[in-house]
Amino acid sequence: MKTAIDCIYPYISHQRCLVHLQRMALIFLTQNPKTQAGRELRNLSEKLNNIKTHKQHNYWVRDFYHWCNKYYSFLKEKSYSFEKKNWWYTHKSLRKVRRMIINALPNTWYYLDDKNIRKDTNNLEGRWSSLKGHHRQHRGLSMERKASYLAWYLKVVVNKEKPTLCEY
């Protein structure tokens, strides 16, 4: 979907929804994390949606990377199963939340510079529900054709432009 949007709107910033980022982090961390690292990361995640200024943003990012450095060795811990004879990371949920936040950081703060950009996508959810329905109906399409379909949808349905056959 991001590829199709980038095709039609190449110069528009793609703001990551803070509500969704926060919600997913809190789901993976559970309500009562058993480790100190989990409790601290949950506390950081709860503050995510309250960031309204660059100063708050800078403090939050600093605290997050401090958490990453503090628990670096802890997150590297592995467990072994004698039954299955394999290793895995012991703290998978914490690692998942850390990676999710790190991946989201570059596209999370556009709303601080542009008041026309919202920090959440709540007002867009209803608008895109019809697109989601159409997307599900065409689930058998290849990725290339899916991208073409979404580009067409954005151009013709959303922007109300006349379609041309050669573009898609």
C-alpha positions in Angstrom: 0.0 0.0 0.0 2.8 2.4 0.9 4.4 1.8 -2.6 1.1 2.7 -4.3 0.7 5.8 -2.2 4.4 6.8 -2.9 3.7 6.4 -6.6 0.8 8.8 -6.7 2.0 11.2 -3.9 5.8 11.0 -4.1 6.5 14.1 -2.1 4.1 13.6 0.8 5.4 12.6 4.2 4.2 9.3 5.5 3.3 9.8 9.2 3.3 6.7 11.3 0.2 6.6 13.6 1.3 7.0 17.2 -1.9 5.4 18.5 -1.2 2.2 16.6 2.5 2.2 17.5 1.7 2.7 21.1 -1.2 0.1 21.1 1.0 -2.6 19.5 3.8 -1.9 21.9 1.5 -2.2 24.9 0.0 -5.4 23.5 3.4 -7.1 23.2 4.5 -5.9 26.6 1.4 -7.1 28.5 -0.3 -5.2 31.3 2.1 -6.4 34.0 5.6 -7.1 32.5 7.6 -9.5 34.7 11.0 -7.9 34.1 12.3 -4.5 35.0 13.2 -3.9 31.4 9.6 -4.7 30.4 8.2 -2.3 33.0 10.5 0.5 31.9 9.7 0.0 28.2 6.0 -0.1 28.9 6.3 3.2 30.8 8.1 4.7 27.8 5.5 3.3 25.4 2.7 4.9 27.5 4.3 8.3 27.1 4.6 8.0 23.3 1.2 9.4 22.4 1.6 12.5 24.7 4.5 14.0 22.8 3.5 17.5 21.6 6.8 19.4 21.2 10.3 18.8 19.8 11.7 19.1 23.3 9.4 16.2 24.5 10.3 14.3 21.4 14.1 14.7 22.0 13.7 13.6 25.7 11.6 10.5 24.7 14.0 9.4 22.0 17.0 9.9 24.3 15.2 7.9 27.0 14.4 5.1 24.5 18.0 4.8 23.3 19.2 4.9 26.9 16.8 2.0 27.6 18.2 0.1 24.5 21.8 0.6 25.7 21.0 -0.3 29.3 19.3 -3.6 28.4 21.5 -4.5 25.4 23.0 -7.6 27.0 19.7 -8.6 28.5 18.0 -8.5 25.1 20.8 -10.7 23.7 20.0 -13.5 26.2 19.1 -16.9 24.6 17.4 -20.0 25.9 17.9 -23.6 24.8 15.4 -26.4 24.5 17.0 -29.8 25.1 13.8 -31.4 23.7 13.8 -29.5 20.4 17.6 -28.9 20.4 17.4 -25.3 19.4 18.1 -21.8 20.7 15.9 -18.7 20.7 16.0 -15.2 22.2 14.6 -15.3 25.7 12.9 -11.9 25.6 11.2 -12.0 22.2 8.5 -9.5 23.1 10.9 -6.9 24.3 13.0 -7.3 21.2 9.9 -7.1 19.0 8.8 -3.8 20.6 12.3 -2.4 20.4 12.6 -3.2 16.7 9.1 -1.9 15.9 9.9 1.4 17.6 13.3 1.7 15.9 11.7 1.0 12.5 8.9 3.6 13.1 11.1 6.4 14.5 12.0 8.0 11.1 8.3 8.4 10.1 6.8 9.2 13.5 7.4 12.9 14.1 6.2 14.8 11.0 3.2 16.2 12.9 5.6 18.3 15.1 6.6 20.4 12.1 3.4 20.5 10.1 0.1 21.2 12.0 -1.8 19.8 9.0 -0.5 16.3 9.8 -2.2 14.4 12.5 -0.3 12.1 14.9 -3.0 9.5 14.6 -5.1 8.0 11.8 -8.4 7.9 13.5 -10.1 10.3 11.1 -8.8 8.2 8.1 -10.0 4.8 9.3 -13.5 5.2 8.0 -12.4 6.7 4.7 -10.2 3.8 3.9 -12.6 1.1 4.9 -14.0 0.8 1.4 -10.5 0.5 0.0 -9.8 -2.3 2.4 -12.9 -4.1 1.2 -11.9 -3.8 -2.4 -8.4 -4.9 -1.5 -9.7 -8.0 0.1 -11.9 -8.8 -2.9 -8.8 -8.7 -5.1 -6.5 -10.7 -2.9 -5.5 -13.1 -5.7 -3.7 -10.3 -7.7 0.1 -10.4 -8.0 1.9 -7.7 -6.0 2.5 -5.7 -9.2 -1.1 -5.7 -10.1 -2.2 -4.9 -6.5 0.1 -1.8 -6.6 -1.5 -0.8 -9.9 -5.0 -1.3 -8.6 -4.2 0.8 -5.5 -2.6 3.5 -7.6 -5.7 3.6 -9.8 -8.0 3.7 -6.8 -6.1 6.7 -5.3 -6.1 8.6 -8.6 -9.6 7.9 -9.8 -11.7 7.3 -6.7 -9.9 9.5 -4.2 -8.6 12.3 -6.4 -11.6 12.1 -8.9 -9.2 12.2 -11.9 -10.1 10.7 -15.3 -8.3 7.4 -15.8 -6.0 6.8 -18.8 -5.5 3.3 -20.1 -1.8 3.5 -20.6 -0.9 4.4 -17.0 -2.0 1.1 -15.4 
